[in-house]
Amino acid sequence: MMKCFLIVLFSLFLSFAVAVKHQYKILKNCGNTAYQSFKIVNENGLIVVTGNLKNGKLDGLFICRASTGETLSVVNYKEGRKNGDAYLWYLPASSFGIKQMKLQCKYVNDILNGDKVSWGSDGKIRAKYMYKMGKFIKGWVFDYKEEIDKEINPKLQAEKDEMADDELYRRNMDFITMFPDSSNCK
């Protein structure tokens, strides 16, 4: 349910960005065409996306922010593949001004590897999974009291979560590719 909320929220952000594409612009360093840094800024000058391209593929830290400036995701890439830590946050921050982590995991060449932890928008742990080079090892899904929910199959829930996460990563990339000059230097 929370994944659906995040996807809907990001979809709204993406739809808004498409509708006002002319209000965003690319700032980039074109000194080396093999390796480029870029920033996408909104009409108010707030940076909404930062990243690096190496030979046309994401490489290094990729940060996506909402139009308010709040960070939505931080993902490490190497040669166009998720590599290293990935973090996703809920938006907006809570009424207490606390930004709530949604997801924390690790990738090796686009493959989940290690622990993956998911939180609900209320800050409570929703699920914990363990992966070894993409293979689901074990997991736990928690109820609203943060107790293990024995009625939910962790492996099936992990598969649903992965599909939702992949959709969010895809939407991040869709936002980047909206700008034809974001992947090449002229």
Contacts in CASP RR format, 6 or more apart in sequence:
PFRMAT RR
TARGET T0000
AUTHOR 0000-0000-0000
METHOD contacts of the structure
MODEL  1
MMKCFLIVLFSLFLSFAVAVKHQYKILKNCGNTAYQSFKIVNENGLIVVT
GNLKNGKLDGLFICRASTGETLSVVNYKEGRKNGDAYLWYLPASSFGIKQ
MKLQCKYVNDILNGDKVSWGSDGKIRAKYMYKMGKFIKGWVFDYKEEIDK
EINPKLQAEKDEMADDELYRRNMDFITMFPDSSNCK
2 90 0 8 1.000
2 102 0 8 1.000
2 118 0 8 1.000
2 120 0 8 1.000
2 121 0 8 1.000
2 126 0 8 1.000
3 160 0 8 1.000
3 161 0 8 1.000
3 164 0 8 1.000
3 165 0 8 1.000
4 164 0 8 1.000
5 90 0 8 1.000
5 121 0 8 1.000
6 88 0 8 1.000
6 90 0 8 1.000
6 102 0 8 1.000
6 164 0 8 1.000
6 168 0 8 1.000
7 164 0 8 1.000
7 167 0 8 1.000
7 168 0 8 1.000
7 171 0 8 1.000
9 91 0 8 1.000
10 72 0 8 1.000
10 168 0 8 1.000
10 171 0 8 1.000
11 171 0 8 1.000
13 66 0 8 1.000
13 67 0 8 1.000
13 72 0 8 1.000
14 171 0 8 1.000
14 174 0 8 1.000
14 175 0 8 1.000
16 67 0 8 1.000
17 24 0 8 1.000
17 48 0 8 1.000
17 67 0 8 1.000
17 175 0 8 1.000
17 178 0 8 1.000
18 178 0 8 1.000
20 43 0 8 1.000
21 178 0 8 1.000
21 179 0 8 1.000
23 42 0 8 1.000
23 43 0 8 1.000
24 40 0 8 1.000
24 41 0 8 1.000
24 42 0 8 1.000
24 43 0 8 1.000
24 48 0 8 1.000
24 179 0 8 1.000
25 40 0 8 1.000
25 41 0 8 1.000
26 38 0 8 1.000
26 39 0 8 1.000
26 40 0 8 1.000
26 179 0 8 1.000
26 181 0 8 1.000
26 182 0 8 1.000
27 38 0 8 1.000
27 39 0 8 1.000
27 40 0 8 1.000
27 41 0 8 1.000
28 36 0 8 1.000
28 37 0 8 1.000
28 38 0 8 1.000
28 39 0 8 1.000
28 182 0 8 1.000
28 185 0 8 1.000
29 36 0 8 1.000
29 37 0 8 1.000
29 38 0 8 1.000
30 36 0 8 1.000
30 185 0 8 1.000
30 186 0 8 1.000
31 185 0 8 1.000
33 184 0 8 1.000
33 185 0 8 1.000
34 54 0 8 1.000
34 55 0 8 1.000
35 52 0 8 1.000
35 53 0 8 1.000
35 54 0 8 1.000
35 55 0 8 1.000
35 59 0 8 1.000
36 52 0 8 1.000
36 53 0 8 1.000
36 54 0 8 1.000
36 56 0 8 1.000
36 185 0 8 1.000
37 50 0 8 1.000
37 51 0 8 1.000
37 52 0 8 1.000
37 53 0 8 1.000
38 49 0 8 1.000
38 50 0 8 1.000
38 51 0 8 1.000
38 52 0 8 1.000
38 53 0 8 1.000
38 182 0 8 1.000
39 47 0 8 1.000
39 49 0 8 1.000
39 50 0 8 1.000
39 51 0 8 1.000
40 47 0 8 1.000
40 48 0 8 1.000
40 49 0 8 1.000
40 50 0 8 1.000
40 175 0 8 1.000
40 176 0 8 1.000
40 179 0 8 1.000
40 182 0 8 1.000
41 47 0 8 1.000
41 48 0 8 1.000
42 48 0 8 1.000
42 67 0 8 1.000
46 65 0 8 1.000
46 67 0 8 1.000
46 68 0 8 1.000
46 69 0 8 1.000
47 65 0 8 1.000
47 69 0 8 1.000
48 64 0 8 1.000
48 65 0 8 1.000
48 66 0 8 1.000
48 67 0 8 1.000
48 69 0 8 1.000
49 62 0 8 1.000
49 63 0 8 1.000
49 64 0 8 1.000
49 65 0 8 1.000
49 172 0 8 1.000
49 175 0 8 1.000
49 176 0 8 1.000
50 61 0 8 1.000
50 62 0 8 1.000
50 63 0 8 1.000
51 58 0 8 1.000
51 60 0 8 1.000
51 61 0 8 1.000
51 62 0 8 1.000
51 63 0 8 1.000
52 58 0 8 1.000
52 59 0 8 1.000
52 60 0 8 1.000
52 61 0 8 1.000
52 62 0 8 1.000
53 59 0 8 1.000
53 182 0 8 1.000
53 183 0 8 1.000
54 79 0 8 1.000
55 79 0 8 1.000
56 183 0 8 1.000
56 184 0 8 1.000
57 77 0 8 1.000
57 79 0 8 1.000
57 80 0 8 1.000
58 77 0 8 1.000
58 80 0 8 1.000
59 77 0 8 1.000
59 78 0 8 1.000
59 79 0 8 1.000
59 80 0 8 1.000
60 76 0 8 1.000
60 77 0 8 1.000
60 78 0 8 1.000
61 74 0 8 1.000
61 75 0 8 1.000
61 76 0 8 1.000
61 77 0 8 1.000
62 73 0 8 1.000
62 74 0 8 1.000
62 75 0 8 1.000
62 76 0 8 1.000
62 77 0 8 1.000
62 172 0 8 1.000
63 71 0 8 1.000
63 73 0 8 1.000
63 74 0 8 1.000
64 71 0 8 1.000
64 72 0 8 1.000
64 73 0 8 1.000
64 172 0 8 1.000
64 175 0 8 1.000
65 71 0 8 1.000
65 72 0 8 1.000
66 72 0 8 1.000
66 91 0 8 1.000
66 92 0 8 1.000
68 91 0 8 1.000
68 92 0 8 1.000
70 89 0 8 1.000
70 91 0 8 1.000
70 92 0 8 1.000
70 93 0 8 1.000
70 99 0 8 1.000
71 89 0 8 1.000
71 99 0 8 1.000
72 88 0 8 1.000
72 89 0 8 1.000
72 91 0 8 1.000
73 86 0 8 1.000
73 87 0 8 1.000
73 88 0 8 1.000
73 89 0 8 1.000
73 168 0 8 1.000
73 172 0 8 1.000
74 85 0 8 1.000
74 86 0 8 1.000
74 87 0 8 1.000
75 82 0 8 1.000
75 85 0 8 1.000
75 86 0 8 1.000
75 87 0 8 1.000
75 169 0 8 1.000
75 172 0 8 1.000
76 82 0 8 1.000
76 83 0 8 1.000
76 84 0 8 1.000
76 85 0 8 1.000
76 86 0 8 1.000
76 107 0 8 1.000
77 83 0 8 1.000
78 109 0 8 1.000
81 107 0 8 1.000
81 109 0 8 1.000
81 110 0 8 1.000
82 107 0 8 1.000
82 110 0 8 1.000
82 169 0 8 1.000
83 107 0 8 1.000
83 108 0 8 1.000
83 109 0 8 1.000
83 110 0 8 1.000
84 106 0 8 1.000
84 107 0 8 1.000
84 108 0 8 1.000
85 104 0 8 1.000
85 105 0 8 1.000
85 106 0 8 1.000
86 103 0 8 1.000
86 104 0 8 1.000
86 105 0 8 1.000
86 106 0 8 1.000
86 107 0 8 1.000
87 101 0 8 1.000
87 103 0 8 1.000
87 104 0 8 1.000
88 101 0 8 1.000
88 102 0 8 1.000
88 103 0 8 1.000
88 165 0 8 1.000
88 168 0 8 1.000
89 99 0 8 1.000
89 100 0 8 1.000
89 101 0 8 1.000
89 102 0 8 1.000
90 99 0 8 1.000
90 100 0 8 1.000
90 101 0 8 1.000
90 102 0 8 1.000
90 120 0 8 1.000
90 121 0 8 1.000
93 99 0 8 1.000
93 100 0 8 1.000
94 100 0 8 1.000
100 119 0 8 1.000
100 120 0 8 1.000
100 121 0 8 1.000
100 122 0 8 1.000
100 123 0 8 1.000
101 119 0 8 1.000
101 123 0 8 1.000
102 118 0 8 1.000
102 119 0 8 1.000
102 120 0 8 1.000
102 121 0 8 1.000
103 116 0 8 1.000
103 117 0 8 1.000
103 118 0 8 1.000
103 119 0 8 1.000
103 165 0 8 1.000
104 115 0 8 1.000
104 116 0 8 1.000
104 117 0 8 1.000
105 112 0 8 1.000
105 114 0 8 1.000
105 115 0 8 1.000
105 116 0 8 1.000
105 117 0 8 1.000
106 112 0 8 1.000
106 113 0 8 1.000
106 114 0 8 1.000
106 115 0 8 1.000
106 116 0 8 1.000
107 113 0 8 1.000
108 133 0 8 1.000
111 131 0 8 1.000
111 133 0 8 1.000
111 134 0 8 1.000
112 129 0 8 1.000
112 131 0 8 1.000
112 134 0 8 1.000
112 162 0 8 1.000
113 131 0 8 1.000
113 132 0 8 1.000
113 133 0 8 1.000
113 134 0 8 1.000
114 130 0 8 1.000
114 131 0 8 1.000
114 132 0 8 1.000
115 128 0 8 1.000
115 129 0 8 1.000
115 130 0 8 1.000
115 131 0 8 1.000
116 127 0 8 1.000
116 128 0 8 1.000
116 129 0 8 1.000
116 130 0 8 1.000
116 131 0 8 1.000
116 158 0 8 1.000
116 161 0 8 1.000
117 125 0 8 1.000
117 127 0 8 1.000
117 128 0 8 1.000
117 129 0 8 1.000
118 125 0 8 1.000
118 126 0 8 1.000
118 127 0 8 1.000
118 128 0 8 1.000
118 129 0 8 1.000
118 161 0 8 1.000
119 125 0 8 1.000
119 126 0 8 1.000
120 126 0 8 1.000
122 144 0 8 1.000
124 142 0 8 1.000
124 144 0 8 1.000
124 146 0 8 1.000
125 142 0 8 1.000
125 146 0 8 1.000
126 141 0 8 1.000
126 142 0 8 1.000
127 139 0 8 1.000
127 140 0 8 1.000
127 141 0 8 1.000
127 142 0 8 1.000
127 154 0 8 1.000
127 157 0 8 1.000
127 158 0 8 1.000
127 161 0 8 1.000
128 139 0 8 1.000
128 140 0 8 1.000
128 142 0 8 1.000
129 136 0 8 1.000
129 137 0 8 1.000
129 138 0 8 1.000
129 139 0 8 1.000
129 140 0 8 1.000
129 154 0 8 1.000
129 158 0 8 1.000
129 161 0 8 1.000
130 136 0 8 1.000
130 137 0 8 1.000
130 138 0 8 1.000
130 139 0 8 1.000
131 137 0 8 1.000
136 155 0 8 1.000
136 158 0 8 1.000
136 159 0 8 1.000
138 154 0 8 1.000
139 154 0 8 1.000
139 155 0 8 1.000
139 158 0 8 1.000
140 148 0 8 1.000
140 154 0 8 1.000
141 148 0 8 1.000
141 149 0 8 1.000
141 152 0 8 1.000
141 154 0 8 1.000
141 157 0 8 1.000
142 148 0 8 1.000
142 149 0 8 1.000
143 149 0 8 1.000
176 182 0 8 1.000
176 183 0 8 1.000
177 183 0 8 1.000
END
